[in-house]
Each structure stands twice: as C-alpha cells, then as structure tokens.
Amino acid sequence: MTDTSQIREHMEVIGADGVHVGTVDRVEGDHIKLTKKDSSAQIEGAEGQHEGHHHTIPLGLVADIEGDQVRLSATGANAQNFEEEAD
C-alpha cells in the first residue's frame, strides 16, 4: 500500500496512462484536492467544464508516489469519472 502521507502541495497527479490529471492543492480527509488552475485541464473532452473550481480525487486511486508525481491506478480519462467538485 502506498504511503499517501507523502503527498505534498504542487505535486503533479498523473493517470496510469501518463496523462496529466491535475496538481495537488492539498489532501483533505480521504481525497486529494486539486488546484483550480488545472484541475482536469488536459483530459480529452474535459476542457471548459471543469475550470474555475476545485476537484477532488479519492486517495484510493493512488497507485504510487514517484518523486514529485502522484500516479493513479486509473487512466486520466477514468480518473475524471471519480472526480468530485469541491466548490
């Protein structure tokens, strides 16, 4: 099991396919809160609909932490299905 206490602000969150999902703002409870700036910014088909507010991803999707990256067990597109709006 991955030690999610290692997740820090400004780490990049990437899907299992290497697609950028977002940037860590902070961990809140059992979710990673992504920054408003690029929450789902590069996921195909997500442009515009997720801008301007925070999204969260369940910590249960974290597969590994490598350097400054949080790698998810789901692809970038699938991770979007688990995102919840925080604002």
PDB file of N, CA, C and O in Angstrom:
ATOM      1  N   MET A   1       0.844  -1.188   0.000  1.00  0.00           N
ATOM      2  CA  MET A   1       0.000   0.000   0.000  1.00  0.00           C
ATOM      3  C   MET A   1       0.886   1.247   0.000  1.00  0.00           C
ATOM      4  O   MET A   1       1.904   1.308   0.689  1.00  0.00           O
ATOM      5  N   THR A   2       0.477   2.224  -0.779  1.00  0.00           N
ATOM      6  CA  THR A   2       1.225   3.462  -0.915  1.00  0.00           C
ATOM      7  C   THR A   2       1.009   4.359   0.298  1.00  0.00           C
ATOM      8  O   THR A   2      -0.107   4.479   0.803  1.00  0.00           O
ATOM      9  N   ASP A   3       2.084   4.986   0.760  1.00  0.00           N
ATOM     10  CA  ASP A   3       2.018   5.894   1.896  1.00  0.00           C
ATOM     11  C   ASP A   3       1.548   7.263   1.410  1.00  0.00           C
ATOM     12  O   ASP A   3       2.361   8.083   0.983  1.00  0.00           O
ATOM     13  N   THR A   4       0.248   7.511   1.472  1.00  0.00           N
ATOM     14  CA  THR A   4      -0.303   8.754   0.951  1.00  0.00           C
ATOM     15  C   THR A   4       0.062   9.979   1.792  1.00  0.00           C
ATOM     16  O   THR A   4      -0.217  11.109   1.389  1.00  0.00           O
ATOM     17  N   SER A   5       0.679   9.766   2.950  1.00  0.00           N
ATOM     18  CA  SER A   5       1.128  10.909   3.759  1.00  0.00           C
ATOM     19  C   SER A   5       2.293  11.631   3.083  1.00  0.00           C
ATOM     20  O   SER A   5       2.669  12.724   3.505  1.00  0.00           O
ATOM     21  N   GLN A   6       2.866  11.031   2.039  1.00  0.00           N
ATOM     22  CA  GLN A   6       3.959  11.649   1.287  1.00  0.00           C
ATOM     23  C   GLN A   6       3.467  12.657   0.252  1.00  0.00           C
ATOM     24  O   GLN A   6       4.273  13.366  -0.350  1.00  0.00           O
ATOM     25  N   ILE A   7       2.161  12.727   0.039  1.00  0.00           N
ATOM     26  CA  ILE A   7       1.602  13.636  -0.957  1.00  0.00           C
ATOM     27  C   ILE A   7       1.711  15.068  -0.446  1.00  0.00           C
ATOM     28  O   ILE A   7       1.281  15.387   0.662  1.00  0.00           O
ATOM     29  N   ARG A   8       2.307  15.935  -1.295  1.00  0.00           N
ATOM     30  CA  ARG A   8       2.556  17.320  -0.919  1.00  0.00           C
ATOM     31  C   ARG A   8       1.940  18.277  -1.944  1.00  0.00           C
ATOM     32  O   ARG A   8       1.628  17.904  -3.075  1.00  0.00           O
ATOM     33  N   GLU A   9       1.782  19.516  -1.500  1.00  0.00           N
ATOM     34  CA  GLU A   9       1.289  20.580  -2.366  1.00  0.00           C
ATOM     35  C   GLU A   9       2.170  20.700  -3.609  1.00  0.00           C
ATOM     36  O   GLU A   9       3.389  20.554  -3.528  1.00  0.00           O
ATOM     37  N   HIS A  10       1.559  20.962  -4.737  1.00  0.00           N
ATOM     38  CA  HIS A  10       2.208  21.192  -6.036  1.00  0.00           C
ATOM     39  C   HIS A  10       2.723  19.935  -6.716  1.00  0.00           C
ATOM     40  O   HIS A  10       3.365  20.036  -7.761  1.00  0.00           O
ATOM     41  N   MET A  11       2.464  18.745  -6.161  1.00  0.00           N
ATOM     42  CA  MET A  11       2.847  17.523  -6.862  1.00  0.00           C
ATOM     43  C   MET A  11       1.917  17.345  -8.059  1.00  0.00           C
ATOM     44  O   MET A  11       0.743  17.710  -8.005  1.00  0.00           O
ATOM     45  N   GLU A  12       2.454  16.781  -9.134  1.00  0.00           N
ATOM     46  CA  GLU A  12       1.646  16.510 -10.313  1.00  0.00           C
ATOM     47  C   GLU A  12       0.897  15.197 -10.121  1.00  0.00           C
ATOM     48  O   GLU A  12       1.466  14.217  -9.641  1.00  0.00           O
ATOM     49  N   VAL A  13      -0.373  15.178 -10.494  1.00  0.00           N
ATOM     50  CA  VAL A  13      -1.179  13.959 -10.443  1.00  0.00           C
ATOM     51  C   VAL A  13      -1.333  13.469 -11.881  1.00  0.00           C
ATOM     52  O   VAL A  13      -1.821  14.192 -12.750  1.00  0.00           O
ATOM     53  N   ILE A  14      -0.906  12.222 -12.114  1.00  0.00           N
ATOM     54  CA  ILE A  14      -0.990  11.661 -13.461  1.00  0.00           C
ATOM     55  C   ILE A  14      -1.738  10.340 -13.431  1.00  0.00           C
ATOM     56  O   ILE A  14      -1.701   9.603 -12.446  1.00  0.00           O
ATOM     57  N   GLY A  15      -2.418  10.059 -14.537  1.00  0.00           N
ATOM     58  CA  GLY A  15      -3.142   8.800 -14.662  1.00  0.00           C
ATOM     59  C   GLY A  15      -2.183   7.665 -14.942  1.00  0.00           C
ATOM     60  O   GLY A  15      -0.996   7.890 -15.174  1.00  0.00           O
ATOM     61  N   ALA A  16      -2.689   6.453 -14.921  1.00  0.00           N
ATOM     62  CA  ALA A  16      -1.878   5.265 -15.198  1.00  0.00           C
ATOM     63  C   ALA A  16      -1.313   5.304 -16.610  1.00  0.00           C
ATOM     64  O   ALA A  16      -0.319   4.640 -16.907  1.00  0.00           O
ATOM     65  N   ASP A  17      -1.954   6.091 -17.489  1.00  0.00           N
ATOM     66  CA  ASP A  17      -1.508   6.224 -18.868  1.00  0.00           C
ATOM     67  C   ASP A  17      -0.541   7.390 -19.062  1.00  0.00           C
ATOM     68  O   ASP A  17      -0.145   7.684 -20.190  1.00  0.00           O
ATOM     69  N   GLY A  18      -0.157   8.059 -17.965  1.00  0.00           N
ATOM     70  CA  GLY A  18       0.791   9.162 -18.036  1.00  0.00           C
ATOM     71  C   GLY A  18       0.158  10.512 -18.319  1.00  0.00           C
ATOM     72  O   GLY A  18       0.870  11.511 -18.422  1.00  0.00           O
ATOM     73  N   VAL A  19      -1.157  10.569 -18.446  1.00  0.00           N
ATOM     74  CA  VAL A  19      -1.859  11.818 -18.731  1.00  0.00           C
ATOM     75  C   VAL A  19      -1.948  12.674 -17.470  1.00  0.00           C
ATOM     76  O   VAL A  19      -2.296  12.183 -16.396  1.00  0.00           O
ATOM     77  N   HIS A  20      -1.628  13.958 -17.615  1.00  0.00           N
ATOM     78  CA  HIS A  20      -1.725  14.910 -16.510  1.00  0.00           C
ATOM     79  C   HIS A  20      -3.185  15.063 -16.104  1.00  0.00           C
ATOM     80  O   HIS A  20      -4.031  15.395 -16.934  1.00  0.00           O
ATOM     81  N   VAL A  21      -3.479  14.823 -14.832  1.00  0.00           N
ATOM     82  CA  VAL A  21      -4.840  14.937 -14.307  1.00  0.00           C
ATOM     83  C   VAL A  21      -5.017  16.251 -13.559  1.00  0.00           C
ATOM     84  O   VAL A  21      -6.090  16.852 -13.605  1.00  0.00           O
ATOM     85  N   GLY A  22      -3.980  16.696 -12.876  1.00  0.00           N
ATOM     86  CA  GLY A  22      -4.058  17.940 -12.125  1.00  0.00           C
ATOM     87  C   GLY A  22      -2.839  18.136 -11.257  1.00  0.00           C
ATOM     88  O   GLY A  22      -1.848  17.415 -11.377  1.00  0.00           O
ATOM     89  N   THR A  23      -2.922  19.121 -10.379  1.00  0.00           N
ATOM     90  CA  THR A  23      -1.851  19.452  -9.454  1.00  0.00           C
ATOM     91  C   THR A  23      -2.428  19.462  -8.049  1.00  0.00           C
ATOM     92  O   THR A  23      -3.506  20.010  -7.819  1.00  0.00           O
ATOM     93  N   VAL A  24      -1.718  18.863  -7.116  1.00  0.00           N
ATOM     94  CA  VAL A  24      -2.190  18.773  -5.730  1.00  0.00           C
ATOM     95  C   VAL A  24      -2.243  20.158  -5.100  1.00  0.00           C
ATOM     96  O   VAL A  24      -1.261  20.900  -5.112  1.00  0.00           O
ATOM     97  N   ASP A  25      -3.404  20.493  -4.551  1.00  0.00           N
ATOM     98  CA  ASP A  25      -3.542  21.679  -3.716  1.00  0.00           C
ATOM     99  C   ASP A  25      -3.274  21.251  -2.273  1.00  0.00           C
ATOM    100  O   ASP A  25      -2.467  21.855  -1.567  1.00  0.00           O
ATOM    101  N   ARG A  26      -3.979  20.185  -1.852  1.00  0.00           N
ATOM    102  CA  ARG A  26      -3.746  19.614  -0.518  1.00  0.00           C
ATOM    103  C   ARG A  26      -4.533  18.307  -0.404  1.00  0.00           C
ATOM    104  O   ARG A  26      -5.356  17.980  -1.258  1.00  0.00           O
ATOM    105  N   VAL A  27      -4.259  17.575   0.667  1.00  0.00           N
ATOM    106  CA  VAL A  27      -5.026  16.378   0.978  1.00  0.00           C
ATOM    107  C   VAL A  27      -6.055  16.763   2.030  1.00  0.00           C
ATOM    108  O   VAL A  27      -5.723  17.372   3.047  1.00  0.00           O
ATOM    109  N   GLU A  28      -7.296  16.405   1.776  1.00  0.00           N
ATOM    110  CA  GLU A  28      -8.383  16.666   2.726  1.00  0.00           C
ATOM    111  C   GLU A  28      -9.090  15.349   3.006  1.00  0.00           C
ATOM    112  O   GLU A  28      -9.775  14.806   2.138  1.00  0.00           O
ATOM    113  N   GLY A  29      -8.925  14.845   4.200  1.00  0.00           N
ATOM    114  CA  GLY A  29      -9.552  13.578   4.571  1.00  0.00           C
ATOM    115  C   GLY A  29      -9.060  12.450   3.689  1.00  0.00           C
ATOM    116  O   GLY A  29      -7.867  12.144   3.675  1.00  0.00           O
ATOM    117  N   ASP A  30      -9.966  11.830   2.955  1.00  0.00           N
ATOM    118  CA  ASP A  30      -9.581  10.707   2.106  1.00  0.00           C
ATOM    119  C   ASP A  30      -9.581  11.084   0.617  1.00  0.00           C
ATOM    120  O   ASP A  30      -9.776  10.235  -0.253  1.00  0.00           O
ATOM    121  N   HIS A  31      -9.357  12.388   0.345  1.00  0.00           N
ATOM    122  CA  HIS A  31      -9.320  12.885  -1.033  1.00  0.00           C
ATOM    123  C   HIS A  31      -8.122  13.805  -1.264  1.00  0.00           C
ATOM    124  O   HIS A  31      -7.625  14.451  -0.341  1.00  0.00           O
ATOM    125  N   ILE A  32      -7.676  13.845  -2.508  1.00  0.00           N
ATOM    126  CA  ILE A  32      -6.682  14.824  -2.947  1.00  0.00           C
ATOM    127  C   ILE A  32      -7.467  15.968  -3.568  1.00  0.00           C
ATOM    128  O   ILE A  32      -8.251  15.759  -4.494  1.00  0.00           O
ATOM    129  N   LYS A  33      -7.259  17.170  -3.064  1.00  0.00           N
ATOM    130  CA  LYS A  33      -7.898  18.343  -3.637  1.00  0.00           C
ATOM    131  C   LYS A  33      -6.944  18.910  -4.679  1.00  0.00           C
ATOM    132  O   LYS A  33      -5.794  19.219  -4.367  1.00  0.00           O
ATOM    133  N   LEU A  34      -7.413  19.048  -5.905  1.00  0.00           N
ATOM    134  CA  LEU A  34      -6.605  19.568  -6.995  1.00  0.00           C
ATOM    135  C   LEU A  34      -6.730  21.080  -7.055  1.00  0.00           C
ATOM    136  O   LEU A  34      -7.742  21.643  -6.638  1.00  0.00           O
ATOM    137  N   THR A  35      -5.694  21.743  -7.579  1.00  0.00           N
ATOM    138  CA  THR A  35      -5.760  23.193  -7.734  1.00  0.00           C
ATOM    139  C   THR A  35      -6.826  23.562  -8.762  1.00  0.00           C
ATOM    140  O   THR A  35      -7.123  22.784  -9.669  1.00  0.00           O
ATOM    141  N   LYS A  36      -7.388  24.736  -8.615  1.00  0.00           N
ATOM    142  CA  LYS A  36      -8.377  25.221  -9.575  1.00  0.00           C
ATOM    143  C   LYS A  36      -7.741  25.421 -10.950  1.00  0.00           C
ATOM    144  O   LYS A  36      -8.375  25.203 -11.982  1.00  0.00           O
ATOM    145  N   LYS A  37      -6.483  25.839 -10.939  1.00  0.00           N
ATOM    146  CA  LYS A  37      -5.799  26.253 -12.170  1.00  0.00           C
ATOM    147  C   LYS A  37      -5.837  25.200 -13.268  1.00  0.00           C
ATOM    148  O   LYS A  37      -6.111  25.521 -14.424  1.00  0.00           O
ATOM    149  N   ASP A  38      -5.567  23.951 -12.920  1.00  0.00           N
ATOM    150  CA  ASP A  38      -5.502  22.953 -13.991  1.00  0.00           C
ATOM    151  C   ASP A  38      -6.201  21.647 -13.650  1.00  0.00           C
ATOM    152  O   ASP A  38      -5.821  20.591 -14.156  1.00  0.00           O
ATOM    153  N   SER A  39      -7.195  21.705 -12.816  1.00  0.00           N
ATOM    154  CA  SER A  39      -7.972  20.523 -12.491  1.00  0.00           C
ATOM    155  C   SER A  39      -8.595  19.941 -13.755  1.00  0.00           C
ATOM    156  O   SER A  39      -9.478  20.558 -14.350  1.00  0.00           O
ATOM    157  N   SER A  40      -8.147  18.770 -14.166  1.00  0.00           N
ATOM    158  CA  SER A  40      -8.592  18.079 -15.382  1.00  0.00           C
ATOM    159  C   SER A  40      -8.288  18.848 -16.661  1.00  0.00           C
ATOM    160  O   SER A  40      -8.946  18.631 -17.678  1.00  0.00           O
ATOM    161  N   ALA A  41      -7.322  19.724 -16.628  1.00  0.00           N
ATOM    162  CA  ALA A  41      -7.074  20.605 -17.760  1.00  0.00           C
ATOM    163  C   ALA A  41      -6.693  19.879 -19.040  1.00  0.00           C
ATOM    164  O   ALA A  41      -7.034  20.344 -20.128  1.00  0.00           O
ATOM    165  N   GLN A  42      -5.998  18.755 -18.944  1.00  0.00           N
ATOM    166  CA  GLN A  42      -5.501  18.114 -20.149  1.00  0.00           C
ATOM    167  C   GLN A  42      -6.220  16.824 -20.499  1.00  0.00           C
ATOM    168  O   GLN A  42      -5.792  16.111 -21.407  1.00  0.00           O
ATOM    169  N   ILE A  43      -7.288  16.511 -19.807  1.00  0.00           N
ATOM    170  CA  ILE A  43      -8.021  15.291 -20.125  1.00  0.00           C
ATOM    171  C   ILE A  43      -8.904  15.574 -21.336  1.00  0.00           C
ATOM    172  O   ILE A  43      -9.680  16.530 -21.338  1.00  0.00           O
ATOM    173  N   GLU A  44      -8.783  14.758 -22.340  1.00  0.00           N
ATOM    174  CA  GLU A  44      -9.538  14.953 -23.574  1.00  0.00           C
ATOM    175  C   GLU A  44     -11.031  15.077 -23.298  1.00  0.00           C
ATOM    176  O   GLU A  44     -11.620  14.238 -22.616  1.00  0.00           O
ATOM    177  N   GLY A  45     -11.632  16.124 -23.831  1.00  0.00           N
ATOM    178  CA  GLY A  45     -13.067  16.329 -23.683  1.00  0.00           C
ATOM    179  C   GLY A  45     -13.471  17.035 -22.405  1.00  0.00           C
ATOM    180  O   GLY A  45     -14.655  17.314 -22.215  1.00  0.00           O
ATOM    181  N   ALA A  46     -12.532  17.334 -21.523  1.00  0.00           N
ATOM    182  CA  ALA A  46     -12.876  17.955 -20.247  1.00  0.00           C
ATOM    183  C   ALA A  46     -12.712  19.466 -20.270  1.00  0.00           C
ATOM    184  O   ALA A  46     -13.088  20.137 -19.309  1.00  0.00           O
ATOM    185  N   GLU A  47     -12.169  20.007 -21.330  1.00  0.00           N
ATOM    186  CA  GLU A  47     -11.869  21.430 -21.381  1.00  0.00           C
ATOM    187  C   GLU A  47     -13.120  22.256 -21.161  1.00  0.00           C
ATOM    188  O   GLU A  47     -14.172  21.989 -21.742  1.00  0.00           O
ATOM    189  N   GLY A  48     -12.990  23.261 -20.316  1.00  0.00           N
ATOM    190  CA  GLY A  48     -14.077  24.192 -20.076  1.00  0.00           C
ATOM    191  C   GLY A  48     -15.032  23.767 -18.979  1.00  0.00           C
ATOM    192  O   GLY A  48     -15.439  24.606 -18.174  1.00  0.00           O
ATOM    193  N   GLN A  49     -15.401  22.518 -18.914  1.00  0.00           N
ATOM    194  CA  GLN A  49     -16.433  22.113 -17.968  1.00  0.00           C
ATOM    195  C   GLN A  49     -15.915  21.988 -16.544  1.00  0.00           C
ATOM    196  O   GLN A  49     -16.712  21.966 -15.607  1.00  0.00           O
ATOM    197  N   HIS A  50     -14.617  21.906 -16.358  1.00  0.00           N
ATOM    198  CA  HIS A  50     -14.078  21.739 -15.010  1.00  0.00           C
ATOM    199  C   HIS A  50     -13.223  22.924 -14.567  1.00  0.00           C
ATOM    200  O   HIS A  50     -12.580  22.856 -13.520  1.00  0.00           O
ATOM    201  N   GLU A  51     -13.205  23.984 -15.326  1.00  0.00           N
ATOM    202  CA  GLU A  51     -12.361  25.119 -14.987  1.00  0.00           C
ATOM    203  C   GLU A  51     -12.992  25.977 -13.903  1.00  0.00           C
ATOM    204  O   GLU A  51     -14.216  26.035 -13.784  1.00  0.00           O
ATOM    205  N   GLY A  52     -12.146  26.651 -13.102  1.00  0.00           N
ATOM    206  CA  GLY A  52     -12.618  27.642 -12.158  1.00  0.00           C
ATOM    207  C   GLY A  52     -13.043  27.146 -10.801  1.00  0.00           C
ATOM    208  O   GLY A  52     -13.500  27.942  -9.980  1.00  0.00           O
ATOM    209  N   HIS A  53     -12.913  25.866 -10.532  1.00  0.00           N
ATOM    210  CA  HIS A  53     -13.240  25.373  -9.199  1.00  0.00           C
ATOM    211  C   HIS A  53     -12.414  24.120  -8.901  1.00  0.00           C
ATOM    212  O   HIS A  53     -11.885  23.468  -9.801  1.00  0.00           O
ATOM    213  N   HIS A  54     -12.324  23.811  -7.620  1.00  0.00           N
ATOM    214  CA  HIS A  54     -11.544  22.657  -7.179  1.00  0.00           C
ATOM    215  C   HIS A  54     -12.271  21.353  -7.486  1.00  0.00           C
ATOM    216  O   HIS A  54     -13.499  21.292  -7.535  1.00  0.00           O
ATOM    217  N   HIS A  55     -11.466  20.315  -7.690  1.00  0.00           N
ATOM    218  CA  HIS A  55     -11.987  18.957  -7.802  1.00  0.00           C
ATOM    219  C   HIS A  55     -11.179  18.090  -6.856  1.00  0.00           C
ATOM    220  O   HIS A  55     -10.043  18.421  -6.515  1.00  0.00           O
ATOM    221  N   THR A  56     -11.760  16.993  -6.437  1.00  0.00           N
ATOM    222  CA  THR A  56     -11.052  16.057  -5.568  1.00  0.00           C
ATOM    223  C   THR A  56     -11.028  14.677  -6.212  1.00  0.00           C
ATOM    224  O   THR A  56     -11.906  14.312  -6.994  1.00  0.00           O
ATOM    225  N   ILE A  57      -9.998  13.928  -5.857  1.00  0.00           N
ATOM    226  CA  ILE A  57      -9.839  12.549  -6.314  1.00  0.00           C
ATOM    227  C   ILE A  57      -9.645  11.684  -5.077  1.00  0.00           C
ATOM    228  O   ILE A  57      -8.860  12.046  -4.200  1.00  0.00           O
ATOM    229  N   PRO A  58     -10.332  10.560  -4.981  1.00  0.00           N
ATOM    230  CA  PRO A  58     -10.178   9.681  -3.812  1.00  0.00           C
ATOM    231  C   PRO A  58      -8.739   9.165  -3.668  1.00  0.00           C
ATOM    232  O   PRO A  58      -8.104   8.793  -4.655  1.00  0.00           O
ATOM    233  N   LEU A  59      -8.241   9.149  -2.445  1.00  0.00           N
ATOM    234  CA  LEU A  59      -6.900   8.613  -2.186  1.00  0.00           C
ATOM    235  C   LEU A  59      -6.796   7.144  -2.581  1.00  0.00           C
ATOM    236  O   LEU A  59      -5.699   6.649  -2.837  1.00  0.00           O
ATOM    237  N   GLY A  60      -7.912   6.453  -2.631  1.00  0.00           N
ATOM    238  CA  GLY A  60      -7.925   5.051  -3.021  1.00  0.00           C
ATOM    239  C   GLY A  60      -7.443   4.816  -4.444  1.00  0.00           C
ATOM    240  O   GLY A  60      -7.100   3.688  -4.797  1.00  0.00           O
ATOM    241  N   LEU A  61      -7.410   5.859  -5.265  1.00  0.00           N
ATOM    242  CA  LEU A  61      -6.923   5.721  -6.641  1.00  0.00           C
ATOM    243  C   LEU A  61      -5.412   5.856  -6.749  1.00  0.00           C
ATOM    244  O   LEU A  61      -4.847   5.609  -7.815  1.00  0.00           O
ATOM    245  N   VAL A  62      -4.744   6.248  -5.656  1.00  0.00           N
ATOM    246  CA  VAL A  62      -3.290   6.429  -5.701  1.00  0.00           C
ATOM    247  C   VAL A  62      -2.606   5.071  -5.780  1.00  0.00           C
ATOM    248  O   VAL A  62      -2.769   4.224  -4.902  1.00  0.00           O
ATOM    249  N   ALA A  63      -1.836   4.881  -6.848  1.00  0.00           N
ATOM    250  CA  ALA A  63      -1.110   3.624  -7.046  1.00  0.00           C
ATOM    251  C   ALA A  63       0.332   3.745  -6.560  1.00  0.00           C
ATOM    252  O   ALA A  63       0.893   2.789  -6.025  1.00  0.00           O
ATOM    253  N   ASP A  64       0.936   4.936  -6.750  1.00  0.00           N
ATOM    254  CA  ASP A  64       2.340   5.097  -6.405  1.00  0.00           C
ATOM    255  C   ASP A  64       2.667   6.577  -6.300  1.00  0.00           C
ATOM    256  O   ASP A  64       1.973   7.425  -6.862  1.00  0.00           O
ATOM    257  N   ILE A  65       3.721   6.869  -5.580  1.00  0.00           N
ATOM    258  CA  ILE A  65       4.258   8.221  -5.498  1.00  0.00           C
ATOM    259  C   ILE A  65       5.700   8.128  -5.955  1.00  0.00           C
ATOM    260  O   ILE A  65       6.520   7.449  -5.337  1.00  0.00           O
ATOM    261  N   GLU A  66       6.000   8.822  -7.050  1.00  0.00           N
ATOM    262  CA  GLU A  66       7.329   8.768  -7.653  1.00  0.00           C
ATOM    263  C   GLU A  66       7.890  10.176  -7.746  1.00  0.00           C
ATOM    264  O   GLU A  66       7.460  10.955  -8.598  1.00  0.00           O
ATOM    265  N   GLY A  67       8.837  10.515  -6.890  1.00  0.00           N
ATOM    266  CA  GLY A  67       9.412  11.863  -6.913  1.00  0.00           C
ATOM    267  C   GLY A  67       8.349  12.902  -6.626  1.00  0.00           C
ATOM    268  O   GLY A  67       7.760  12.913  -5.545  1.00  0.00           O
ATOM    269  N   ASP A  68       8.097  13.785  -7.602  1.00  0.00           N
ATOM    270  CA  ASP A  68       7.086  14.830  -7.455  1.00  0.00           C
ATOM    271  C   ASP A  68       5.802  14.494  -8.195  1.00  0.00           C
ATOM    272  O   ASP A  68       5.047  15.394  -8.563  1.00  0.00           O
ATOM    273  N   GLN A  69       5.546  13.213  -8.419  1.00  0.00           N
ATOM    274  CA  GLN A  69       4.343  12.798  -9.125  1.00  0.00           C
ATOM    275  C   GLN A  69       3.544  11.792  -8.295  1.00  0.00           C
ATOM    276  O   GLN A  69       4.095  10.901  -7.649  1.00  0.00           O
ATOM    277  N   VAL A  70       2.236  11.973  -8.340  1.00  0.00           N
ATOM    278  CA  VAL A  70       1.303  11.021  -7.757  1.00  0.00           C
ATOM    279  C   VAL A  70       0.708  10.264  -8.934  1.00  0.00           C
ATOM    280  O   VAL A  70       0.022  10.851  -9.770  1.00  0.00           O
ATOM    281  N   ARG A  71       0.968   8.963  -9.004  1.00  0.00           N
ATOM    282  CA  ARG A  71       0.459   8.153 -10.113  1.00  0.00           C
ATOM    283  C   ARG A  71      -0.797   7.425  -9.641  1.00  0.00           C
ATOM    284  O   ARG A  71      -0.817   6.793  -8.586  1.00  0.00           O
ATOM    285  N   LEU A  72      -1.841   7.537 -10.458  1.00  0.00           N
ATOM    286  CA  LEU A  72      -3.109   6.899 -10.130  1.00  0.00           C
ATOM    287  C   LEU A  72      -3.199   5.507 -10.748  1.00  0.00           C
ATOM    288  O   LEU A  72      -2.475   5.190 -11.692  1.00  0.00           O
ATOM    289  N   SER A  73      -4.080   4.693 -10.214  1.00  0.00           N
ATOM    290  CA  SER A  73      -4.309   3.353 -10.770  1.00  0.00           C
ATOM    291  C   SER A  73      -5.255   3.412 -11.962  1.00  0.00           C
ATOM    292  O   SER A  73      -5.358   2.445 -12.716  1.00  0.00           O
ATOM    293  N   ALA A  74      -5.938   4.522 -12.141  1.00  0.00           N
ATOM    294  CA  ALA A  74      -6.874   4.716 -13.256  1.00  0.00           C
ATOM    295  C   ALA A  74      -6.230   5.594 -14.318  1.00  0.00           C
ATOM    296  O   ALA A  74      -5.354   6.403 -14.012  1.00  0.00           O
ATOM    297  N   THR A  75      -6.660   5.436 -15.562  1.00  0.00           N
ATOM    298  CA  THR A  75      -6.193   6.317 -16.623  1.00  0.00           C
ATOM    299  C   THR A  75      -6.703   7.728 -16.344  1.00  0.00           C
ATOM    300  O   THR A  75      -7.591   7.922 -15.515  1.00  0.00           O
ATOM    301  N   GLY A  76      -6.139   8.702 -17.037  1.00  0.00           N
ATOM    302  CA  GLY A  76      -6.575  10.080 -16.857  1.00  0.00           C
ATOM    303  C   GLY A  76      -8.055  10.254 -17.111  1.00  0.00           C
ATOM    304  O   GLY A  76      -8.745  10.918 -16.337  1.00  0.00           O
ATOM    305  N   ALA A  77      -8.557   9.662 -18.192  1.00  0.00           N
ATOM    306  CA  ALA A  77      -9.978   9.778 -18.522  1.00  0.00           C
ATOM    307  C   ALA A  77     -10.852   9.097 -17.474  1.00  0.00           C
ATOM    308  O   ALA A  77     -11.903   9.623 -17.109  1.00  0.00           O
ATOM    309  N   ASN A  78     -10.429   7.938 -16.988  1.00  0.00           N
ATOM    310  CA  ASN A  78     -11.200   7.238 -15.958  1.00  0.00           C
ATOM    311  C   ASN A  78     -11.155   7.976 -14.629  1.00  0.00           C
ATOM    312  O   ASN A  78     -12.144   7.990 -13.896  1.00  0.00           O
ATOM    313  N   ALA A  79     -10.018   8.589 -14.309  1.00  0.00           N
ATOM    314  CA  ALA A  79      -9.907   9.344 -13.058  1.00  0.00           C
ATOM    315  C   ALA A  79     -10.911  10.481 -13.039  1.00  0.00           C
ATOM    316  O   ALA A  79     -11.443  10.830 -11.985  1.00  0.00           O
ATOM    317  N   GLN A  80     -11.172  11.062 -14.212  1.00  0.00           N
ATOM    318  CA  GLN A  80     -12.149  12.153 -14.299  1.00  0.00           C
ATOM    319  C   GLN A  80     -13.525  11.680 -13.817  1.00  0.00           C
ATOM    320  O   GLN A  80     -14.276  12.456 -13.226  1.00  0.00           O
ATOM    321  N   ASN A  81     -13.849  10.425 -14.065  1.00  0.00           N
ATOM    322  CA  ASN A  81     -15.146   9.892 -13.620  1.00  0.00           C
ATOM    323  C   ASN A  81     -15.264   9.813 -12.103  1.00  0.00           C
ATOM    324  O   ASN A  81     -16.369   9.798 -11.561  1.00  0.00           O
ATOM    325  N   PHE A  82     -14.117   9.764 -11.417  1.00  0.00           N
ATOM    326  CA  PHE A  82     -14.116   9.690  -9.954  1.00  0.00           C
ATOM    327  C   PHE A  82     -14.042  11.059  -9.312  1.00  0.00           C
ATOM    328  O   PHE A  82     -14.261  11.192  -8.108  1.00  0.00           O
ATOM    329  N   GLU A  83     -13.733  12.088 -10.109  1.00  0.00           N
ATOM    330  CA  GLU A  83     -13.588  13.444  -9.553  1.00  0.00           C
ATOM    331  C   GLU A  83     -14.909  13.943  -9.013  1.00  0.00           C
ATOM    332  O   GLU A  83     -15.981  13.667  -9.552  1.00  0.00           O
ATOM    333  N   GLU A  84     -14.791  14.693  -7.923  1.00  0.00           N
ATOM    334  CA  GLU A  84     -15.951  15.343  -7.345  1.00  0.00           C
ATOM    335  C   GLU A  84     -15.647  16.834  -7.253  1.00  0.00           C
ATOM    336  O   GLU A  84     -14.515  17.218  -6.959  1.00  0.00           O
ATOM    337  N   GLU A  85     -16.637  17.668  -7.500  1.00  0.00           N
ATOM    338  CA  GLU A  85     -16.445  19.101  -7.378  1.00  0.00           C
ATOM    339  C   GLU A  85     -16.438  19.452  -5.901  1.00  0.00           C
ATOM    340  O   GLU A  85     -17.301  19.014  -5.141  1.00  0.00           O
ATOM    341  N   ALA A  86     -15.448  20.253  -5.503  1.00  0.00           N
ATOM    342  CA  ALA A  86     -15.306  20.618  -4.102  1.00  0.00           C
ATOM    343  C   ALA A  86     -15.924  21.970  -3.800  1.00  0.00           C
ATOM    344  O   ALA A  86     -16.240  22.255  -2.645  1.00  0.00           O
ATOM    345  N   ASP A  87     -16.104  22.809  -4.808  1.00  0.00           N
ATOM    346  CA  ASP A  87     -16.657  24.157  -4.596  1.00  0.00           C
ATOM    347  C   ASP A  87     -18.014  24.255  -5.233  1.00  0.00           C
ATOM    348  O   ASP A  87     -18.652  25.306  -5.171  1.00  0.00           O
TER     349      ASP A  87
END
